[in-house]
């Protein structure tokens, strides 16, 4: 009886360890360059590039326009599983953008909970 219990507990721990290792942390997933399309803003659809870097367990980075000119730096970042919220300043306004993991190279979300976004990783 003790032997079968030990085997079951060992198998449970093995599956738990493999499952935990298979998950990629949010900082690892979001690190990199992202082409992001902001849809339906008062200025029409806007393309931006987010250059995100992993620092320890969080993210830092900059925001660029479609020509590569820096618009802003990230003021604050909140990571929660497969979602990141980026806070930055654009055209004199403090804004936030939520990016949700869609698949390995795509994100969806919103800017200020008003405008939809779609993003693609730049490889």
matplotlib code that plots the C-alpha trace (Angstrom):
import matplotlib.pyplot as plt

x = [0.0, 2.8, 4.6, 1.5, 0.9, 4.5, 4.3, 1.1, 2.5, 5.7, 3.7, 1.6, 4.8, 6.3, 3.3, 3.1, 6.8, 6.5, 3.4, 5.0, 8.1, 6.1, 4.4, 6.2, 6.2, 4.5, 7.8, 9.3, 6.4, 6.0, 9.7, 10.6, 9.4, 5.6, 3.9, 0.6, -2.4, -4.7, -8.1, -10.7, -8.9, -9.9, -6.9, -7.9, -6.0, -2.6, 0.5, 3.0, 6.0, 6.5, 10.1, 9.8, 12.7, 12.6, 14.2, 14.2, 10.5, 9.0, 9.1, 10.6, 10.6, 9.8, 7.1, 7.9, 5.9, 5.8, 9.0, 11.0, 11.0, 10.7, 7.4, 7.6, 9.1, 6.9, 6.1, 4.6, 4.0, 1.6, 2.0, -0.8, -0.4, -0.9, -1.9, 0.3, -0.9, 1.5, 1.3, 2.9, 2.4, 1.2, 0.5, 0.4, -2.0, -1.3, -2.7, -2.7, -2.9, -3.8, -2.2, -3.6, -1.7, -3.6, -1.0, 2.8, 3.2, 0.0, -1.8, -5.2, -6.4, -7.4, -6.1, -7.8, -10.6, -12.0, -10.0, -9.2, -5.7, -4.1, -0.4, 2.2, 5.7, 8.5, 10.9]
y = [0.0, 2.4, 1.6, 2.4, 5.6, 6.6, 5.9, 7.9, 10.9, 10.7, 10.7, 13.7, 15.7, 14.8, 16.0, 19.1, 19.9, 19.3, 21.5, 24.3, 24.2, 24.2, 27.5, 30.5, 33.5, 36.6, 38.6, 35.9, 35.9, 39.6, 40.4, 41.5, 43.8, 44.1, 45.7, 47.0, 48.3, 50.6, 50.5, 53.3, 56.1, 59.7, 59.9, 56.7, 53.4, 53.9, 51.7, 51.6, 49.5, 48.4, 47.3, 45.3, 44.0, 41.5, 42.9, 40.2, 39.2, 42.3, 44.3, 47.7, 49.3, 52.0, 53.0, 53.9, 55.2, 53.3, 55.0, 53.9, 57.3, 57.0, 58.3, 57.4, 55.1, 52.8, 54.4, 51.3, 47.6, 45.1, 41.4, 39.0, 35.5, 35.9, 39.6, 42.7, 46.3, 49.0, 52.6, 55.3, 58.9, 59.6, 63.0, 64.5, 62.0, 59.2, 56.1, 52.3, 49.4, 45.9, 43.1, 39.5, 36.6, 35.1, 32.6, 32.4, 35.5, 37.5, 39.6, 41.3, 43.8, 47.4, 50.9, 52.8, 50.1, 52.0, 51.1, 47.6, 46.5, 43.7, 43.0, 40.7, 39.9, 41.1, 38.3]
z = [0.0, 0.9, -2.3, -4.5, -2.7, -3.1, -6.9, -7.2, -5.3, -7.4, -10.7, -9.5, -8.6, -12.0, -13.9, -11.8, -12.4, -16.2, -16.4, -14.5, -16.6, -19.9, -19.1, -20.4, -18.1, -19.3, -19.4, -21.6, -24.0, -24.4, -24.7, -28.3, -31.0, -31.7, -34.7, -33.2, -35.1, -33.1, -34.8, -35.0, -33.2, -33.9, -36.2, -38.0, -37.7, -36.2, -36.5, -33.6, -32.7, -29.1, -28.3, -25.0, -23.0, -20.1, -17.0, -14.2, -14.0, -15.6, -18.9, -19.8, -23.2, -25.7, -28.1, -31.7, -34.6, -37.9, -39.1, -36.0, -34.3, -30.5, -29.2, -25.5, -22.9, -20.8, -17.5, -15.9, -16.8, -15.2, -16.0, -15.2, -16.8, -20.5, -20.3, -20.0, -19.4, -20.7, -19.5, -21.6, -22.8, -26.3, -27.8, -24.2, -22.8, -20.3, -21.9, -21.2, -23.5, -22.7, -24.8, -24.5, -25.9, -28.9, -30.1, -30.2, -32.4, -32.1, -29.5, -29.2, -26.8, -26.3, -25.9, -23.0, -23.1, -26.1, -29.2, -30.4, -31.1, -33.0, -32.8, -34.5, -33.3, -35.5, -36.1]

ax = plt.figure().add_subplot(projection="3d")
ax.plot(x, y, z, "-o")
ax.set_aspect("equal")
plt.show()
